[in-house]
Structures are given as C-alpha cells and as structure tokens.
Amino acid sequence: MSSSKKKSAPLPASSAGLLRFFEDETKGYKIKPEYVFAIATGFIGISILIKLLFPL
C-alpha cells in the first residue's frame, strides 16, 4: 500500500514580508549610515588622541 502523496520539503520563506517591514515609515530622526560611521570613527579618533596626549 503506497501512498500517492509525496512528502515535500517546506518552501523557503519569501523576503516580501521583510521588504514590507523596511518600507514602513517610522517616527524619529532619519540619519544616513555615512553620518553614523563618521561620528563613530570620530569618537574612536578622539579617544586615541586623548590616550596619546594624556598617558597615565
């Protein structure tokens, strides 16, 4: 007695829901990623300068 139904693997989840999530408008400030990177790099540079200029 063999069944004619085949067991198939589940289909991969589509990215449509993810795209829809990122397209939604949210409240708050909009900051470009370049600015975030520049600010973080600036803080790192300032901390290195402080460490070099004022050693313990």
C-alpha positions as CSV (number, residue, x, y, z in Angstrom):
1,M,0.0,0.0,0.0
2,S,1.9,3.0,-1.2
3,S,0.6,6.5,-0.8
4,S,0.5,8.7,-3.9
5,K,1.2,11.8,-1.8
6,K,4.8,12.8,-1.8
7,K,6.4,14.4,1.2
8,S,7.8,17.7,0.0
9,A,10.2,20.0,1.8
10,P,8.7,23.2,3.0
11,L,9.2,26.2,0.7
12,P,11.7,28.8,1.9
13,A,10.2,31.9,3.4
14,S,9.9,34.8,1.0
15,S,11.5,38.1,1.7
16,A,8.3,40.0,0.8
17,G,7.4,40.5,4.4
18,L,10.9,41.7,5.2
19,L,10.8,44.3,2.4
20,R,7.4,45.5,3.6
21,F,8.7,45.9,7.1
22,F,11.6,48.1,6.0
23,E,9.4,50.2,3.7
24,D,7.2,51.3,6.7
25,E,7.7,54.8,7.8
26,T,8.6,55.2,11.5
27,K,8.7,58.2,13.7
28,G,12.0,59.7,14.8
29,Y,15.1,61.2,13.3
30,K,16.5,60.0,9.9
31,I,20.3,59.7,9.9
32,K,22.3,58.5,7.0
33,P,24.6,55.5,7.7
34,E,27.5,57.5,6.5
35,Y,27.0,60.0,9.3
36,V,26.8,57.3,11.9
37,F,30.0,55.8,10.6
38,A,31.7,59.2,10.6
39,I,30.6,60.0,14.2
40,A,31.7,56.6,15.5
41,T,35.1,57.0,13.7
42,G,35.4,60.5,15.1
43,F,34.8,59.2,18.7
44,I,37.4,56.5,18.2
45,G,39.9,59.0,16.9
46,I,39.3,61.4,19.8
47,S,39.7,58.6,22.3
48,I,43.0,57.6,20.7
49,L,44.3,61.2,20.7
50,I,43.3,61.6,24.4
51,K,45.1,58.4,25.2
52,L,48.3,59.5,23.4
53,L,48.3,63.1,24.7
54,F,47.5,62.3,28.3
55,P,49.1,58.9,29.2
56,L,48.6,57.6,32.7
